[in-house]
Amino acid sequence: MTDLDATPSSAPDRRIAILRILINLLALAALLYLFLASIALFGAAFKLVGKGFSQQLIATTTNPVVGLMIGLLATSLIQSSSSTTSIVVGMVAGGALTVQGAIPIIMGANMGTTVTNTLVAMTSLNRRSEFQRAFAGATMHDFFNLMTIGMLFPLEQATHFLERSATWMSTLLVGAEGQKFPNPVKAVVKPVVHQIQDLLTDTAGLVGGWAAAVMITLALIGIFVALAFLTKLLKGLVLKRAEGTFTRNVRHSALMAMLMGLMVTVSVQSSSITTSLLIPLIGAGIVPLESAFAATLGANVGTTVTALLASLTGTPQAVTVALVHLIFNITGIVVIYPIPFLRRIPVRLARLLALRTARNRWFALVYMVGVFFVMPLLFVFIDRALRGS
């Protein structure tokens, strides 16, 4: 066969290949939209029934340890550390809560925001090796936050260094012009979430609890369906091409991974979205755990930057609370990440927990419910009982 004979047959092949790529990209966009809309719907459902309860919880806290647990529980209920921080900022600005009392709640909120990652990891329960990687990717964030809280919580109670540092910095920043970045993800998915919520509450006439239950069910179905196909699609589109620029710039550069995590989070104004998108990539073997860990730490900082910029036109107390969140995350990174021994602890603990959970996969549900809901509720009930007696 000559080159001339081969040319006509190769051109259709190229067109078919290009068409397949375009179809895959459209499918990827549709699945990402379904995933992000489902995450937003899940958060909206919890806010529908959990926001008022969270405000009541925060308003009644006096003990720092209980405040830590309330921050964890409140954020787990409303699925957003930014929302918890906003509630706390408003209460501090209104005089209902002191800055000192707000700090443990902010620490707990940092931990509570990771419940979404664990939920996303559980969508691959029926694929053992993938689930093991995904669950490790979800829980390494938990272990890092636990290490940071373990170091900084007692230090703050003894010295109040976070409060003093944030108060001093707030005096320099108050009066600056606050900024608000557009949120492209919220702009795209918010109309659909509102339509579903209005359909259930207004058209169907469901009250808050029933509407939230239906929304949670729809969100979970959407998350499971999206990730079931998204992982397979990403393997085909990305895994074979992952050795190029991605390998050089992210896999081998922790700083680049952190910057990417920070920039994406500032763009979408949600660390939960950034880290939740990482979980299926970790599960598929596209992103190594160590690179994802660095990106997660960048996302931790990114979610505090947007809150800080938005608070700059507020009261000094509001800026102080936002700064506490920023200083807390940066201090944790500066103390833990540069030291190889400490840096490896969250990843190793996450791998051990994931190995244990992969053997008995029901343990994943026990972990999620126990850590994010049962444990903090027990602290709250015990505190209420002791104060009532």
C-alpha positions as CSV (number, residue, x, y, z in Angstrom):
1,M,0.0,0.0,0.0
2,T,1.4,3.4,-1.0
3,D,1.3,6.6,1.1
4,L,-1.4,7.9,-1.3
5,D,-3.6,4.9,-0.6
6,A,-3.1,5.3,3.2
7,T,-4.0,9.0,3.3
8,P,-7.8,8.8,2.8
9,S,-8.2,6.1,5.4
10,S,-6.1,8.0,8.0
11,A,-8.1,11.2,7.7
12,P,-11.4,9.6,8.7
13,D,-9.5,7.9,11.6
14,R,-8.3,11.3,12.8
15,R,-11.7,12.8,12.5
16,I,-13.2,9.9,14.5
17,A,-10.5,10.3,17.2
18,I,-11.2,14.1,17.4
19,L,-14.9,13.4,17.6
20,R,-14.4,11.0,20.5
21,I,-12.2,13.5,22.4
22,L,-14.9,16.1,22.0
23,I,-17.6,13.8,23.1
24,N,-15.5,12.8,26.1
25,L,-14.9,16.4,27.0
26,L,-18.6,17.2,26.8
27,A,-19.4,14.2,29.0
28,L,-16.7,15.3,31.4
29,A,-18.2,18.8,31.6
30,A,-21.7,17.4,32.2
31,L,-20.4,15.0,34.9
32,L,-18.5,17.8,36.6
33,Y,-21.6,20.0,36.6
34,L,-23.7,17.2,38.0
35,F,-21.1,16.6,40.7
36,L,-20.7,20.3,41.7
37,A,-24.5,20.9,41.6
38,S,-25.0,17.8,43.8
39,I,-22.4,19.1,46.3
40,A,-24.1,22.5,46.4
41,L,-27.5,20.8,46.8
42,F,-26.2,18.7,49.7
43,G,-24.9,21.9,51.4
44,A,-28.2,23.7,50.8
45,A,-30.1,20.9,52.3
46,F,-28.1,20.9,55.5
47,K,-28.3,24.7,55.7
48,L,-32.1,24.5,55.4
49,V,-32.4,22.6,58.7
50,G,-29.0,23.1,60.3
51,K,-28.2,26.8,60.1
52,G,-30.6,27.9,62.9
53,F,-29.5,25.0,65.1
54,S,-25.8,25.9,64.5
55,Q,-26.4,29.5,65.5
56,Q,-28.1,28.4,68.7
57,L,-25.2,26.0,69.5
58,I,-22.6,28.8,68.9
59,A,-24.5,31.3,71.0
60,T,-24.5,29.0,74.0
61,T,-20.8,28.0,74.1
62,T,-18.6,29.1,77.0
63,N,-16.1,26.2,77.5
64,P,-13.2,26.3,74.9
65,V,-13.2,22.5,74.4
66,V,-17.0,22.5,73.9
67,G,-16.5,25.5,71.5
68,L,-14.1,23.4,69.5
69,M,-16.6,20.6,69.3
70,I,-19.4,23.0,68.4
71,G,-17.3,24.4,65.5
72,L,-16.8,20.9,64.3
73,L,-20.5,20.0,64.6
74,A,-21.9,23.2,63.2
75,T,-19.7,23.0,60.1
76,S,-20.5,19.3,59.6
77,L,-24.2,20.3,59.7
78,I,-24.1,23.2,57.3
79,Q,-21.3,21.7,55.1
80,S,-19.3,25.0,55.0
81,S,-16.5,26.4,57.1
82,S,-17.1,29.8,55.4
83,S,-20.7,29.7,56.6
84,T,-19.7,28.9,60.2
85,T,-17.0,31.6,60.1
86,S,-19.6,34.1,58.8
87,I,-22.0,33.2,61.6
88,V,-19.2,33.6,64.2
89,V,-18.0,36.9,62.6
90,G,-21.6,38.3,62.8
91,M,-22.0,37.2,66.4
92,V,-18.6,38.7,67.4
93,A,-19.5,42.0,65.6
94,G,-22.9,42.0,67.4
95,G,-21.3,41.5,70.8
96,A,-22.9,38.0,71.3
97,L,-19.5,36.3,71.3
98,T,-16.0,37.4,72.2
99,V,-13.0,36.9,69.9
100,Q,-11.5,34.7,72.6
101,G,-14.7,32.5,72.6
102,A,-14.8,32.5,68.8
103,I,-11.2,31.0,68.3
104,P,-12.0,27.4,69.3
105,I,-15.1,27.5,67.1
106,I,-12.9,28.5,64.1
107,M,-10.5,25.7,64.9
108,G,-13.4,23.2,65.0
109,A,-14.8,24.6,61.8
110,N,-11.5,23.9,60.0
111,M,-11.9,20.2,60.9
112,G,-15.7,20.0,60.1
113,T,-15.3,21.1,56.5
114,T,-13.6,17.8,55.6
115,V,-16.7,15.7,56.1
116,T,-17.6,16.4,52.4
117,N,-14.3,14.7,51.4
118,T,-15.2,11.6,53.4
119,L,-18.6,11.4,51.8
120,V,-17.1,11.7,48.3
121,A,-14.6,9.0,49.0
122,M,-17.4,6.6,50.1
123,T,-18.8,6.7,46.5
124,S,-16.1,4.2,45.5
125,L,-16.9,1.7,48.3
126,N,-17.5,-1.2,45.8
127,R,-14.0,-0.7,44.3
128,R,-11.6,-1.7,47.0
129,S,-8.2,-0.4,45.8
130,E,-9.8,2.8,44.5
131,F,-11.7,3.3,47.7
132,Q,-8.6,2.8,49.8
133,R,-6.7,5.5,47.9
134,A,-9.7,7.9,48.0
135,F,-10.4,7.4,51.7
136,A,-6.7,8.1,52.5
137,G,-6.9,11.2,50.4
138,A,-10.0,12.3,52.4
139,T,-8.7,11.6,55.9
140,M,-5.2,13.0,55.6
141,H,-6.8,16.4,55.8
142,D,-8.5,15.3,59.1
143,F,-5.2,14.2,60.5
144,F,-3.4,17.4,59.5
145,N,-6.2,19.4,61.2
146,L,-6.0,17.2,64.3
147,M,-2.2,17.8,64.5
148,T,-2.6,21.5,64.1
149,I,-5.4,21.7,66.7
150,G,-3.3,19.5,69.1
151,M,-0.4,21.9,68.9
152,L,-2.2,25.3,68.7
153,F,-5.3,24.8,70.9
154,P,-3.4,24.4,74.2
155,L,-0.9,27.0,73.1
156,E,-3.7,29.5,72.4
157,Q,-5.3,28.8,75.8
158,A,-2.0,29.4,77.6
159,T,-0.7,32.4,75.6
160,H,-3.6,33.8,73.4
161,F,-1.0,34.3,70.6
162,L,-3.6,33.8,67.9
163,E,-5.9,36.4,69.4
164,R,-3.1,38.9,70.1
165,S,-1.5,38.5,66.6
166,A,-4.9,38.8,64.8
167,T,-6.0,41.8,66.9
168,W,-2.7,43.6,66.2
169,M,-2.9,42.8,62.4
170,S,-6.6,43.9,62.3
171,T,-5.7,47.4,63.5
172,L,-3.5,47.7,60.4
173,L,-6.2,46.4,58.0
174,V,-9.5,47.8,59.2
175,G,-10.5,50.6,56.9
176,A,-9.0,49.0,53.9
177,E,-11.3,48.5,50.9
178,G,-12.9,45.1,51.0
179,Q,-13.1,43.1,47.9
180,K,-15.5,40.5,46.6
181,F,-14.5,38.0,44.0
182,P,-17.1,36.5,41.6
183,N,-17.8,32.9,42.3
184,P,-18.1,31.1,38.9
185,V,-19.2,27.7,40.4
186,K,-21.9,29.3,42.6
187,A,-23.1,31.3,39.6
188,V,-23.5,28.2,37.5
189,V,-25.0,25.8,40.0
190,K,-27.0,28.1,42.2
191,P,-30.0,28.6,39.9
192,V,-30.5,24.8,39.6
193,V,-30.2,24.4,43.4
194,H,-32.7,27.2,44.0
195,Q,-35.1,25.7,41.5
196,I,-35.0,22.3,43.2
197,Q,-35.4,23.8,46.6
198,D,-38.3,26.1,45.5
199,L,-40.0,23.1,43.7
200,L,-39.9,21.1,46.9
201,T,-40.8,23.8,49.4
202,D,-43.2,26.0,47.4
203,T,-44.7,23.8,44.7
204,A,-44.7,20.5,46.6
205,G,-45.3,22.2,49.9
206,L,-42.7,20.2,51.9
207,V,-41.6,21.6,55.2
208,G,-38.0,22.2,56.0
209,G,-37.0,18.7,57.3
210,W,-38.8,16.7,54.5
211,A,-37.5,19.0,51.8
212,A,-34.0,18.7,53.2
213,A,-34.3,14.9,53.2
214,V,-35.4,14.8,49.6
215,M,-32.6,17.2,48.7
216,I,-30.0,15.1,50.5
217,T,-31.3,12.0,48.7
218,L,-31.1,13.7,45.2
219,A,-27.6,15.1,46.1
220,L,-26.3,11.7,47.1
221,I,-27.7,10.1,43.9
222,G,-26.1,12.8,41.9
223,I,-22.7,12.5,43.6
224,F,-22.6,8.7,43.2
225,V,-23.7,8.8,39.5
226,A,-21.3,11.6,38.7
227,L,-18.3,10.0,40.3
228,A,-19.0,6.5,39.0
229,F,-18.6,7.7,35.5
230,L,-16.2,10.6,36.2
231,T,-13.5,8.4,37.5
232,K,-13.6,6.1,34.5
233,L,-13.6,9.1,32.1
234,L,-10.7,10.8,33.9
235,K,-8.6,7.7,33.7
236,G,-9.0,7.6,29.9
237,L,-8.5,11.3,29.4
238,V,-5.9,12.2,32.0
239,L,-4.0,9.1,33.2
240,K,-2.1,8.5,29.9
241,R,-1.2,12.2,29.7
242,A,-0.3,12.7,33.4
243,E,3.4,12.3,32.9
244,G,4.0,15.6,31.1
245,T,3.7,19.1,32.5
246,F,1.5,17.9,35.4
247,T,4.2,15.5,36.6
248,R,6.9,18.2,36.4
249,N,4.9,21.1,37.9
250,V,2.7,19.4,40.5
251,R,3.9,15.9,41.3
252,H,7.5,17.1,41.9
253,S,6.8,20.6,43.3
254,A,4.9,20.8,46.6
255,L,4.9,24.6,46.3
256,M,3.3,24.5,42.9
257,A,0.6,22.1,44.3
258,M,0.0,24.4,47.2
259,L,-0.3,27.4,44.9
260,M,-2.7,25.5,42.6
261,G,-4.9,24.5,45.6
262,L,-4.9,28.1,46.9
263,M,-5.7,29.7,43.5
264,V,-8.5,27.2,42.7
265,T,-10.1,27.7,46.1
266,V,-9.9,31.5,45.8
267,S,-11.5,31.2,42.4
268,V,-14.4,29.0,43.5
269,Q,-14.5,30.3,47.1
270,S,-14.8,26.8,48.6
271,S,-12.1,24.5,49.9
272,S,-14.6,21.7,50.0
273,I,-15.0,21.9,46.2
274,T,-11.3,21.9,45.6
275,T,-10.6,19.0,47.9
276,S,-13.7,17.0,46.8
277,L,-12.5,17.3,43.2
278,L,-9.1,15.9,44.3
279,I,-10.6,12.7,45.9
280,P,-11.7,10.9,42.6
281,L,-8.3,11.9,41.1
282,I,-6.5,10.3,44.0
283,G,-8.8,7.3,43.9
284,A,-8.1,6.8,40.2
285,G,-4.3,7.0,40.8
286,I,-4.0,10.2,38.7
287,V,-2.8,12.4,41.6
288,P,-0.4,11.0,44.2
289,L,-1.4,11.3,47.9
290,E,1.6,13.6,48.7
291,S,0.9,16.0,45.9
292,A,-2.8,16.1,46.9
293,F,-1.8,16.8,50.5
294,A,0.2,19.9,49.4
295,A,-2.8,21.1,47.3
296,T,-5.1,20.5,50.2
297,L,-3.0,22.7,52.5
298,G,-3.1,25.4,49.8
299,A,-6.9,25.1,49.7
300,N,-7.0,25.5,53.5
301,V,-5.3,28.9,53.1
302,G,-7.4,29.9,50.1
303,T,-10.7,29.5,51.9
304,T,-9.5,32.0,54.6
305,V,-8.2,34.5,52.1
306,T,-11.6,35.1,50.5
307,A,-13.2,35.5,53.9
308,L,-10.6,37.9,55.0
309,L,-10.9,40.1,51.9
310,A,-14.7,40.2,52.3
311,S,-14.4,41.3,55.9
312,L,-12.0,44.2,55.5
313,T,-14.8,46.8,55.5
314,G,-16.3,45.4,58.6
315,T,-15.6,45.9,62.3
316,P,-12.1,45.2,63.8
317,Q,-13.6,42.2,65.6
318,A,-14.8,40.7,62.3
319,V,-11.4,41.2,60.7
320,T,-9.7,39.7,63.8
321,V,-11.8,36.5,63.5
322,A,-11.0,36.2,59.8
323,L,-7.3,36.7,60.6
324,V,-7.4,34.0,63.3
325,H,-8.5,31.5,60.7
326,L,-5.8,32.6,58.3
327,I,-3.0,32.6,60.9
328,F,-4.2,29.2,62.3
329,N,-3.8,27.5,58.9
330,I,-0.6,29.2,57.9
331,T,1.0,28.4,61.3
332,G,0.0,24.7,60.9
333,I,1.6,24.6,57.5
334,V,4.8,26.4,58.6
335,V,5.3,24.2,61.7
336,I,4.4,20.8,60.1
337,Y,5.1,20.8,56.4
338,P,8.8,21.8,56.3
339,I,9.8,19.0,58.6
340,P,9.7,15.6,56.7
341,F,9.0,13.5,59.8
342,L,6.0,15.7,60.7
343,R,4.8,16.1,57.1
344,R,4.6,12.3,56.7
345,I,2.5,11.7,59.8
346,P,-0.9,12.8,58.4
347,V,-0.3,10.8,55.1
348,R,0.8,7.7,56.9
349,L,-2.0,7.8,59.4
350,A,-4.5,8.3,56.6
351,R,-3.0,5.3,54.7
352,L,-3.3,3.1,57.8
353,L,-6.9,4.1,58.4
354,A,-7.7,3.6,54.8
355,L,-6.2,0.1,54.9
356,R,-8.3,-0.7,58.0
357,T,-11.4,0.7,56.3
358,A,-10.8,-1.1,53.0
359,R,-10.9,-4.4,54.9
360,N,-14.2,-3.5,56.7
361,R,-15.8,-0.9,54.6
362,W,-18.7,-0.3,57.0
363,F,-16.1,1.3,59.2
364,A,-16.0,4.3,56.9
365,L,-19.6,5.2,57.8
366,V,-18.8,4.7,61.5
367,Y,-15.8,7.0,61.2
368,M,-17.7,9.7,59.4
369,V,-20.8,9.7,61.7
370,G,-18.7,9.1,64.9
371,V,-16.1,11.8,64.4
372,F,-18.2,14.6,62.8
373,F,-21.5,14.1,64.5
374,V,-21.7,11.7,67.5
375,M,-18.5,12.8,69.3
376,P,-19.2,16.6,69.2
377,L,-22.9,16.0,70.2
378,L,-21.7,14.0,73.2
379,F,-19.5,16.9,74.3
380,V,-22.4,19.4,73.9
381,F,-24.9,17.2,75.8
382,I,-22.4,16.6,78.6
383,D,-21.7,20.3,78.8
384,R,-25.5,21.1,78.9
385,A,-26.0,18.4,81.6
386,L,-23.2,19.7,83.8
387,R,-24.4,23.3,83.5
388,G,-28.0,22.3,84.3
389,S,-27.0,20.3,87.4
